[in-house]
Structure formats: structure tokens, C-alpha cells
């Protein structure tokens, strides 16, 4: 389909839906299996925490509205509702995967939407894999074309803003929509998408950030279902005069919508998160590990910490007294304190009474951040930072990290992902990471997705 004749949105829609016409290669399937494994662990664990249980309470009156399962329950819902609740749970722990260039979390919404629709409609693992591939590709292209770093500066959260377009692409493939129907579905997403960054400026009222993954999933499923019924939005939702790129971007590159990244498909440009905090801090935590000899240093010996990173680290992440879990996970000073006393991979350091831990807060008061022009120039292709620690003796240690653990340049292997999964599920209901990973090895042969999800729904 010619971009000149039909527009960029329609051409991209045709390219993405064509993914379902041919089998995926083994390298792509291996990555998709890992992405699903990681998503399921995050979703299950998030469902058991306070906000996850509240979402289940909200969904309870809608039980039986469809055949899409809520993880960590026996409830079945309509696909959009199940996707909303499951994606909120997956995004809520701050451990879900990240696409760096779009500064977004694709998996929470794209995979939750795909699983909900595939389960509800009785679709195969092969179809599911194609949908996930298409959804991630859409998120990467849309975020890169819009220029996500500028989108954040304008005050919008890319996960809520961009990922609904990926969820809609995945849903469209599963529902056998035409390219024109998908393009018009994106027109519907355009009118629903948003996601203010105001949550990053306040110590409370931050639970909404966890909902951003859920909103993206719900909007994507709704838009695809509506478009399939002939309820259409504008066809040039991405490139039009009042489209996504024009309204939410700056220094944008619309041509990126129709050009694959030279490094390959967007599913291979994903970072997995070993630490339950804002992705921006992961390189900082790796640097902190290095200067403290893998956190063996007594935190009481620390006089001061200075971090250099992208501009938004200074403008949006320096709240020193967060009063909610989400605000704590988005606070650089608090995160460094929690890592020193609870460990960098611990969720407990951000929860409940830990928010008032005087030891963590004392470290937070010793942390400063500066905008580093080199790290800003590398962002968002790289979420790099440097950390300089001065101890009580006046000695200074420094570490510079461009690519943190979990990035494509410094990847987590299958064993590490299984270990992360097991740490999140803790063997509940006999759920075992190695078993789920083995089930995923047969993803292409699965006739029904329910068999994959069964262990999570008891």
C-alpha cells in the first residue's frame, strides 16, 4: 500500500496486520515467550497487592460478562474489562517491560489485551504471538515518530498515550480487522488517549499511574471492537493535522511510522526490569551497586550521592518525602535509600511502613541530581546515568552506566527471567516458573490459550 496515496496510518496498519500471514521466526518466538513469561509474573503479583485487589472488587459486578480470565482469580469478564484489570496489575509493580525509545511499557497492555481476546474467542498460540509482535511494533513506531522524550516534557505519560495504539493493533489482528478498520480504530484511540504526568509532581494521588497501563489496554480493545462494528474514527489519526504526532510531539519524525528500525523488530528492543522502580533509575542502581561493592557498604558511611542523568530525572523524579508507594517508586532519592537498606530488587522497601523508614529518608536527604548533557543526548535510546558517592572519610567513588541490566545491550537471560518470575509468584497455587516457561515452549502448538493461563486462575 502506497504511503503517498493512502496515508501513513493506513500503510502502517496494512504492514502490521500482514504479520499474521506468515509464521514468525524462532528468534522472534523466543523473545515473545520471554515477554509473556515476564508479563504473567508481573500481572499475577500485581493482582495480589492492594490496588490489584481493589481493581478485582471493581470488576466483580461484571463477572460472567465474557470468557476472558482475571489472573489470580476465577472471574471471567468481557475482554476489554479483563484487559483493563490485568494490565493495571501488570503495570502496577513497576517491573513490567519497557521500550526505551518510546519511553513506554508495551507489555502490560499489549499482552493483557492479546491474552484476553485470545482466551475469550478461543484463539491459538500462533495467532497470539503474531498479535503481540504487531502490538509491540506499533508502540515502537508510534513512540519514535512522535518523539517520546519531548512528549514527556509536554506533560504526557507515553504508556497511557502510545500503548493503546499497540493494543489496538494486536486486537485488530486477533479480530481479523482490515487495515482500514485498524486505521479508523486508531482514530478512536486518539480521542481516548492521554495520561498526564502530574502524578510525578505530587506525593499522593499517584495510583492513577498504575491505571495507565490498564487504560491503554481497555482503549485498544474497545477501539478494535468498535471499528469492527463500523464505529469509525478518523483515518489519519497518527499523521493528520490534529493527529497524535501533531498534538503530542515535537521535533517529530512521521516517516518513522513506515520504516522499521535498522536494528530489527521492536520486540527485540525491549528492556526487562530487575528493579521495582522507574526504569530511569535502573542504570543508577547498577552504578550504586558498583560503588558500594554490590551493596556491601554500610549506608551510614555515605556522606553524599550525586547522580547525573537526563533532564527529566531532575524535573520529575526528585520528591524526597513520598507518601504513597507509587510516588516512592518514582522518587530517585527514595529509591536509592530503599535499595541500600532493602536491596535493589525488593518491593518491600516501597510498601507500607517502609515509606517512613528513617534510614531510607536519611539517605534520600543526601541525594542530589544534575542534568547531564551527554546522558540527555543519549536519551531515550539509552537510559544512562552516572553516580558519584562521597563517604564519611572524604573518599569519592564514581560509576558511569549507559545500558543497565535488562537492556538489549546488557540482557537478562532465560534463567534470570524465570528467577524473577518465581520471586513474584512465590510458588502460589503451585505456580512454577520453569513449568510456565516449558508451557510457553509449545506456544505455537497451543490450540487454546486457556491451557496456558489455567495455573493463574485457581
C-alpha positions as CSV (number, residue, x, y, z in Angstrom):
1,X,0.0,0.0,0.0
2,X,1.5,3.4,-1.0
3,X,2.0,5.9,1.8
4,X,1.6,8.8,-0.7
5,X,-1.8,7.5,-1.9
6,X,-3.3,6.3,1.3
7,X,-1.5,8.0,4.2
8,X,0.9,6.8,6.9
9,X,-1.6,5.3,9.3
10,X,-3.3,3.1,6.7
11,X,0.1,1.9,5.4
12,X,1.3,1.1,8.8
13,X,-2.0,-0.8,9.6
14,X,-1.5,-2.9,6.5
15,X,2.1,-3.7,7.4
16,X,1.2,-4.7,10.9
17,X,-1.8,-6.9,10.0
18,X,0.3,-8.7,7.5
19,X,2.4,-10.2,10.4
20,X,-0.4,-12.8,10.8
21,X,0.0,-14.0,7.2
22,X,3.3,-15.9,7.7
23,X,4.9,-17.9,10.6
24,X,7.3,-16.0,12.9
25,X,10.9,-17.0,13.1
26,X,12.4,-18.8,16.1
27,X,14.3,-15.7,17.3
28,X,11.1,-13.7,17.4
29,X,9.2,-16.5,19.1
30,X,11.8,-16.9,21.7
31,X,11.5,-13.3,22.6
32,X,7.7,-13.4,22.6
33,X,7.8,-16.4,25.0
34,X,10.1,-14.4,27.3
35,X,7.8,-11.4,27.2
36,X,4.8,-13.4,28.0
37,X,6.6,-15.1,30.9
38,X,7.6,-11.8,32.3
39,X,4.2,-10.3,31.9
40,X,2.4,-13.2,33.6
41,X,4.7,-12.9,36.7
42,X,4.2,-9.1,37.0
43,X,0.4,-9.4,36.4
44,X,-0.1,-12.2,39.0
45,X,1.9,-10.4,41.7
46,X,0.3,-7.1,41.0
47,X,-3.1,-8.7,41.3
48,X,-2.4,-9.7,44.9
49,X,-1.4,-6.2,46.1
50,X,-3.8,-3.6,47.4
51,X,-4.5,-1.8,44.2
52,X,-4.9,-5.0,42.3
53,X,-7.4,-6.3,44.8
54,X,-9.4,-3.1,44.5
55,X,-9.5,-3.5,40.8
56,X,-10.8,-7.0,41.3
57,X,-13.5,-5.6,43.6
58,X,-14.4,-3.1,40.9
59,X,-14.7,-5.8,38.3
60,X,-16.8,-8.2,40.5
61,X,-20.2,-6.9,39.4
62,X,-19.2,-7.6,35.8
63,X,-18.3,-11.3,36.4
64,X,-19.6,-13.6,33.7
65,X,-19.7,-10.8,31.1
66,X,-17.3,-12.7,28.9
67,X,-14.8,-15.6,28.9
68,X,-11.5,-13.6,29.4
69,X,-9.9,-14.6,32.8
70,X,-8.7,-12.3,35.5
71,X,-5.4,-13.6,36.8
72,X,-5.2,-14.6,40.5
73,X,-9.0,-15.3,40.5
74,X,-11.7,-17.5,38.9
75,X,-13.5,-14.5,37.5
76,X,-14.3,-14.3,33.8
77,X,-15.1,-10.9,32.1
78,X,-15.6,-9.3,28.7
79,X,-12.2,-8.9,27.0
80,X,-11.9,-5.2,27.4
81,X,-12.6,-5.3,31.2
82,X,-10.2,-8.2,31.7
83,X,-7.5,-6.5,29.8
84,X,-8.0,-3.3,31.8
85,X,-7.7,-5.0,35.2
86,X,-4.9,-7.4,34.2
87,X,-2.9,-4.6,32.5
88,X,-3.3,-2.4,35.6
89,X,-1.9,-5.2,37.8
90,X,1.0,-5.9,35.4
91,X,1.9,-2.2,35.2
92,X,1.4,-1.6,38.9
93,X,4.6,-3.2,40.3
94,X,7.0,-1.1,38.2
95,X,8.5,-4.3,37.0
96,X,6.9,-4.6,33.5
97,X,8.9,-4.4,30.4
98,X,10.0,-1.1,28.8
99,X,10.5,0.1,25.2
100,X,13.2,2.7,25.7
101,X,12.8,4.8,22.6
102,X,9.1,5.3,23.2
103,X,9.7,5.6,27.0
104,X,6.7,3.3,27.5
105,X,5.7,-0.1,28.9
106,X,4.2,-2.0,25.9
107,X,3.7,-5.5,27.5
108,X,1.3,-4.5,30.2
109,X,-1.4,-3.5,27.7
110,X,-0.4,-5.3,24.5
111,X,-0.1,-8.7,26.2
112,X,-3.0,-8.3,28.5
113,X,-5.2,-7.3,25.6
114,X,-4.0,-10.2,23.4
115,X,-4.4,-12.8,26.2
116,X,-7.9,-11.5,27.0
117,X,-9.1,-11.6,23.4
118,X,-7.4,-14.9,22.6
119,X,-9.0,-16.6,25.6
120,X,-12.4,-15.1,25.1
121,X,-12.5,-16.1,21.4
122,X,-10.7,-19.4,21.7
123,X,-7.8,-18.5,19.6
124,X,-4.5,-20.2,19.1
125,X,-1.0,-19.5,20.5
126,X,0.2,-18.9,16.9
127,X,-2.3,-16.1,16.5
128,X,-1.5,-14.7,19.9
129,X,2.2,-14.5,19.1
130,X,1.5,-12.6,15.8
131,X,-0.7,-10.2,17.7
132,X,1.9,-9.4,20.3
133,X,4.6,-8.9,17.6
134,X,2.3,-6.4,15.8
135,X,1.4,-4.6,19.0
136,X,4.9,-4.0,20.1
137,X,5.9,-2.9,16.6
138,X,3.1,-0.3,16.7
139,X,4.1,1.1,20.0
140,X,7.8,1.4,18.9
141,X,6.9,3.1,15.6
142,X,4.4,5.5,17.1
143,X,6.6,6.5,20.1
144,X,9.6,7.0,17.9
145,X,7.7,9.0,15.3
146,X,6.2,11.3,17.9
147,X,9.5,11.7,19.8
148,X,8.6,10.4,23.3
149,X,11.2,12.4,25.1
150,X,9.5,15.6,24.0
151,X,6.1,14.1,24.8
152,X,7.1,13.7,28.4
153,X,8.4,17.3,28.5
154,X,4.9,18.4,27.3
155,X,3.5,16.6,30.4
156,X,2.1,13.3,29.0
157,X,2.9,9.8,30.0
158,X,3.9,7.7,27.0
159,X,2.4,4.4,28.3
160,X,-1.1,5.8,28.5
161,X,-0.6,7.8,25.3
162,X,1.1,5.4,22.9
163,X,0.5,1.9,24.1
164,X,-3.3,2.0,23.3
165,X,-2.3,2.1,19.6
166,X,-0.3,-1.1,20.1
167,X,-3.1,-2.8,22.0
168,X,-5.5,-1.8,19.2
169,X,-3.1,-3.3,16.6
170,X,-2.9,-6.6,18.5
171,X,-6.7,-6.7,18.9
172,X,-7.3,-5.9,15.3
173,X,-5.1,-8.8,14.2
174,X,-6.9,-11.2,16.6
175,X,-10.3,-9.9,15.4
176,X,-9.4,-10.2,11.7
177,X,-10.0,-6.5,11.0
178,X,-9.0,-4.9,7.7
179,X,-6.2,-2.3,7.6
180,X,-8.8,0.4,7.1
181,X,-10.7,-0.7,10.1
182,X,-7.5,-0.7,12.2
183,X,-6.6,2.8,11.0
184,X,-10.1,4.0,11.9
185,X,-9.8,2.2,15.2
186,X,-6.6,4.2,15.9
187,X,-8.8,7.3,15.3
188,X,-10.9,6.2,18.2
189,X,-7.8,5.6,20.4
190,X,-6.7,9.1,19.5
191,X,-9.8,10.5,21.2
192,X,-9.3,8.3,24.3
193,X,-5.5,8.5,24.8
194,X,-4.0,10.8,27.4
195,X,-2.1,10.3,30.6
196,X,-0.9,13.3,32.4
197,X,2.5,13.3,34.2
198,X,1.0,15.3,37.1
199,X,1.3,12.2,39.2
200,X,5.0,12.7,39.2
201,X,4.7,16.0,40.9
202,X,2.6,15.1,43.9
203,X,3.3,12.7,46.9
204,X,-0.3,11.2,46.8
205,X,-2.9,10.7,44.2
206,X,-0.4,8.6,42.3
207,X,-2.4,5.3,41.9
208,X,-3.6,6.7,38.6
209,X,-0.2,5.9,37.1
210,X,-0.8,2.2,37.7
211,X,-4.0,2.6,35.8
212,X,-2.2,4.0,32.7
213,X,-1.4,0.5,31.5
214,X,-5.0,-0.5,32.1
215,X,-6.4,2.5,30.2
216,X,-4.2,1.7,27.2
217,X,-5.4,-1.9,27.2
218,X,-9.1,-1.0,27.5
219,X,-8.9,1.7,24.9
220,X,-7.1,-0.7,22.4
221,X,-9.7,-3.4,22.8
222,X,-12.6,-1.1,22.7
223,X,-11.3,0.7,19.7
224,X,-10.8,-2.5,17.7
225,X,-14.2,-3.9,18.7
226,X,-15.9,-0.7,17.8
227,X,-14.1,-0.3,14.5
228,X,-15.1,-3.9,13.6
229,X,-18.7,-2.9,14.1
230,X,-18.3,0.1,11.8
231,X,-17.9,2.7,14.5
232,X,-15.1,4.6,12.9
233,X,-12.6,7.3,13.9
234,X,-10.5,9.5,11.6
235,X,-8.2,7.5,9.3
236,X,-5.1,9.7,9.7
237,X,-5.0,9.5,13.5
238,X,-1.3,9.4,13.6
239,X,-0.1,11.8,10.9
240,X,-3.1,14.1,10.5
241,X,-3.2,17.9,11.2
242,X,-4.7,17.2,14.7
243,X,-3.4,13.7,15.0
244,X,-1.2,12.1,17.6
245,X,2.2,13.3,16.2
246,X,1.0,16.9,15.8
247,X,-0.8,17.2,19.1
248,X,1.7,15.3,21.4
249,X,5.1,15.6,19.7
250,X,7.9,18.0,18.9
251,X,10.9,17.6,16.6
252,X,8.9,14.5,15.4
253,X,9.7,12.1,12.5
254,X,6.5,10.9,10.9
255,X,8.4,8.9,8.4
256,X,9.4,6.6,11.2
257,X,5.9,5.2,11.2
258,X,6.6,3.4,7.9
259,X,10.2,2.4,8.4
260,X,11.4,-0.4,10.6
261,X,14.3,0.2,13.0
262,X,17.6,-0.8,11.4
263,X,18.3,-3.0,14.4
264,X,15.2,-5.1,13.6
265,X,11.7,-5.6,15.1
266,X,10.7,-3.6,18.1
267,X,10.2,-6.8,20.2
268,X,14.0,-7.1,20.3
269,X,14.4,-3.5,21.5
270,X,12.8,-4.2,24.9
271,X,14.3,-3.8,28.3
272,X,13.3,-6.2,31.1
273,X,13.2,-4.7,34.6
274,X,15.0,-6.3,37.5
275,X,14.2,-3.5,39.9
276,X,10.7,-2.3,41.0
277,X,11.1,1.4,40.3
278,X,11.1,3.8,37.5
279,X,13.1,2.5,34.5
280,X,15.1,5.7,34.5
281,X,16.8,4.7,37.7
282,X,18.0,1.3,36.7
283,X,21.4,2.4,35.4
284,X,21.7,4.5,38.6
285,X,21.1,1.3,40.7
286,X,23.7,-0.6,38.7
287,X,26.1,2.3,39.3
288,X,25.2,2.3,43.1
289,X,25.9,-1.5,43.2
290,X,29.3,-0.9,41.7
291,X,30.4,1.9,44.0
292,X,29.1,0.0,47.1
293,X,30.7,-3.3,46.2
294,X,27.3,-4.9,45.5
295,X,25.6,-3.1,48.4
296,X,28.0,-4.5,51.0
297,X,29.0,-0.9,52.1
298,X,27.4,0.3,55.3
299,X,25.0,3.1,54.3
300,X,25.9,5.0,57.4
301,X,29.3,5.6,55.8
302,X,27.8,7.6,53.0
303,X,28.2,11.4,53.1
304,X,26.5,12.3,49.8
305,X,25.4,11.0,46.5
306,X,25.2,12.9,43.2
307,X,23.6,11.5,40.1
308,X,23.9,12.8,36.6
309,X,21.2,11.8,34.1
310,X,18.6,13.0,31.6
311,X,16.8,16.3,32.2
312,X,13.6,14.6,33.4
313,X,15.5,12.9,36.2
314,X,15.9,16.3,37.8
315,X,12.5,17.8,36.8
316,X,10.2,14.9,37.6
317,X,11.9,12.5,40.0
318,X,13.3,14.3,43.0
319,X,10.5,14.1,45.5
320,X,12.2,13.4,48.9
321,X,9.2,12.6,51.0
322,X,6.8,10.4,49.0
323,X,3.7,9.4,50.9
324,X,2.4,6.7,48.5
325,X,4.1,3.6,47.2
326,X,3.9,4.8,43.6
327,X,5.4,8.2,44.5
328,X,8.3,6.3,46.2
329,X,8.9,4.2,43.2
330,X,9.1,7.3,41.1
331,X,11.5,9.1,43.5
332,X,15.2,8.9,42.8
333,X,16.3,9.8,46.3
334,X,13.9,7.4,48.0
335,X,14.7,4.6,45.6
336,X,18.5,4.8,46.3
337,X,17.8,4.8,50.0
338,X,15.5,1.8,49.8
339,X,18.0,-0.1,47.6
340,X,20.7,0.4,50.2
341,X,18.6,-0.9,53.1
342,X,16.2,-3.4,51.5
343,X,18.1,-4.4,48.3
344,X,17.6,-3.1,44.8
345,X,15.1,-5.9,43.8
346,X,12.9,-5.6,46.9
347,X,9.3,-4.4,46.6
348,X,9.1,-4.2,50.4
349,X,11.3,-1.1,50.5
350,X,8.5,0.9,48.9
351,X,5.5,-0.5,50.8
352,X,3.6,0.4,53.9
353,X,5.7,1.4,56.9
354,X,8.8,1.4,54.7
355,X,7.7,4.8,53.4
356,X,8.5,6.2,56.8
357,X,11.8,4.3,57.3
358,X,14.1,7.0,58.8
359,X,17.2,5.2,57.4
360,X,15.8,5.4,53.8
361,X,14.8,9.0,54.3
362,X,18.2,10.0,55.7
363,X,19.8,8.7,52.5
364,X,17.2,10.5,50.4
365,X,18.3,13.8,52.0
366,X,21.9,13.1,50.9
367,X,21.0,12.6,47.2
368,X,21.2,15.3,44.6
369,X,20.8,15.1,40.8
370,X,22.1,17.2,37.9
371,X,21.1,17.2,34.3
372,X,24.0,15.8,32.3
373,X,24.1,16.9,28.6
374,X,25.7,13.7,27.4
375,X,23.1,11.5,29.1
376,X,20.4,13.8,27.8
377,X,21.7,13.5,24.3
378,X,21.7,9.7,24.6
379,X,18.1,9.6,25.9
380,X,15.8,7.9,25.2
381,X,17.7,5.4,23.2
382,X,19.8,4.9,26.3
383,X,18.6,5.4,29.9
384,X,22.1,6.1,31.2
385,X,23.3,7.9,34.3
386,X,26.4,8.3,36.4
387,X,26.6,8.2,40.2
388,X,29.2,9.8,42.5
389,X,29.4,8.7,46.1
390,X,31.4,10.5,48.8
391,X,31.9,8.6,52.0
392,X,32.5,10.0,55.6
393,X,36.3,9.8,55.1
394,X,36.1,12.2,52.1
395,X,36.8,9.5,49.5
396,X,34.8,9.6,46.3
397,X,33.8,6.7,44.0
398,X,32.1,7.1,40.7
399,X,30.4,4.8,38.2
400,X,29.0,5.6,34.7
401,X,26.4,3.2,33.3
402,X,24.8,3.7,29.8
403,X,22.9,0.4,29.5
404,X,21.6,-1.2,32.6
405,X,20.9,-4.8,33.4
406,X,17.9,-6.0,31.3
407,X,18.5,-3.9,28.3
408,X,19.2,-5.4,24.8
409,X,22.9,-4.4,25.3
410,X,23.0,-6.0,28.8
411,X,20.3,-8.6,28.7
412,X,18.7,-10.8,31.3
413,X,18.8,-14.5,30.3
414,X,16.0,-17.0,30.5
415,X,17.3,-18.3,33.9
416,X,17.2,-14.7,35.3
417,X,13.7,-14.2,33.9
418,X,12.5,-17.4,35.5
419,X,14.1,-16.4,38.8
420,X,12.3,-13.1,38.6
421,X,9.0,-14.8,37.8
422,X,9.5,-17.2,40.8
423,X,10.3,-14.3,43.1
424,X,7.0,-12.6,42.1
425,X,4.7,-15.6,42.3
426,X,6.4,-17.3,45.3
427,X,5.0,-20.7,44.4
428,X,1.4,-19.7,45.0
429,X,-1.0,-22.4,43.9
430,X,1.9,-24.4,42.7
431,X,2.8,-21.9,40.0
432,X,6.4,-22.6,38.9
433,X,8.5,-20.5,36.5
434,X,10.2,-23.5,34.9
435,X,6.8,-25.1,34.3
436,X,5.3,-21.9,32.7
437,X,8.4,-21.5,30.6
438,X,8.0,-25.1,29.4
439,X,4.4,-24.5,28.5
440,X,5.4,-21.4,26.5
441,X,7.9,-23.5,24.5
442,X,4.8,-25.1,22.9
443,X,3.1,-21.7,22.3
444,X,2.8,-22.3,18.5
445,X,1.1,-25.6,19.1
446,X,-1.4,-24.3,21.7
447,X,-4.9,-24.5,20.2
448,X,-6.4,-22.7,23.2
449,X,-4.8,-20.0,25.4
450,X,-6.8,-21.2,28.4
451,X,-4.4,-24.1,29.0
452,X,-1.5,-21.6,29.4
453,X,-3.4,-19.4,31.8
454,X,-5.0,-22.2,33.9
455,X,-2.4,-22.2,36.7
456,X,-3.0,-18.5,37.4
457,X,-6.8,-18.7,37.6
458,X,-7.4,-21.1,40.6
